[in-house]
């Protein structure tokens, strides 16, 4: 999936990929079907360059 920004970091949890997309903020993608990823949310209200996942 092509995002509007530059993917600085990606974390996967379950069926979702959380993408730190620089100036495009946080992009959340449903990867249940990896051959057909679907955009869930695109949070443009902040700049994000890294992610840290804690379980």
C-alpha positions as CSV (number, residue, x, y, z in Angstrom):
1,X,0.0,0.0,0.0
2,X,1.4,3.4,-0.9
3,X,0.9,6.1,1.7
4,X,1.0,9.9,1.2
5,X,4.2,10.2,3.3
6,X,7.4,8.3,4.0
7,X,7.1,5.2,6.2
8,X,9.7,5.8,9.0
9,X,8.6,2.9,11.1
10,X,6.0,0.0,11.1
11,X,4.7,-2.1,13.9
12,X,2.3,-5.0,13.4
13,X,-0.3,-6.1,16.0
14,X,-2.8,-8.8,15.0
15,X,-4.3,-7.8,11.7
16,X,-3.2,-4.2,11.8
17,X,-0.1,-2.4,10.7
18,X,0.7,0.9,12.4
19,X,2.8,3.1,10.1
20,X,4.8,6.2,11.4
21,X,4.4,8.1,8.1
22,X,6.4,11.2,8.9
23,X,4.5,14.4,8.0
24,X,1.4,12.3,7.2
25,X,1.1,11.2,10.9
26,X,-0.1,7.7,11.8
27,X,-1.5,5.4,9.2
28,X,-3.4,2.3,10.3
29,X,-3.9,-0.5,7.8
30,X,-5.9,-3.7,8.0
31,X,-3.6,-6.5,6.8
32,X,-6.1,-9.4,7.3
33,X,-5.6,-10.1,3.6
34,X,-2.0,-9.2,2.9
35,X,-2.6,-9.2,-0.8
36,X,-5.3,-6.5,-0.4
37,X,-4.4,-4.2,2.6
38,X,-7.1,-1.7,3.5
39,X,-6.7,1.8,5.0
40,X,-8.4,2.0,8.4
41,X,-7.3,5.4,9.6
42,X,-5.1,8.3,8.5
43,X,-4.3,10.7,11.4
44,X,-2.9,13.8,9.8
45,X,-2.8,16.0,12.9
46,X,0.8,15.3,14.0
47,X,4.2,14.3,12.6
48,X,5.3,10.8,13.5
49,X,8.7,9.3,12.9
50,X,8.8,6.2,15.2
51,X,6.6,3.8,17.1
52,X,7.0,1.7,20.2
53,X,4.7,-1.2,20.8
54,X,4.1,-2.4,24.3
55,X,2.1,-5.5,25.1
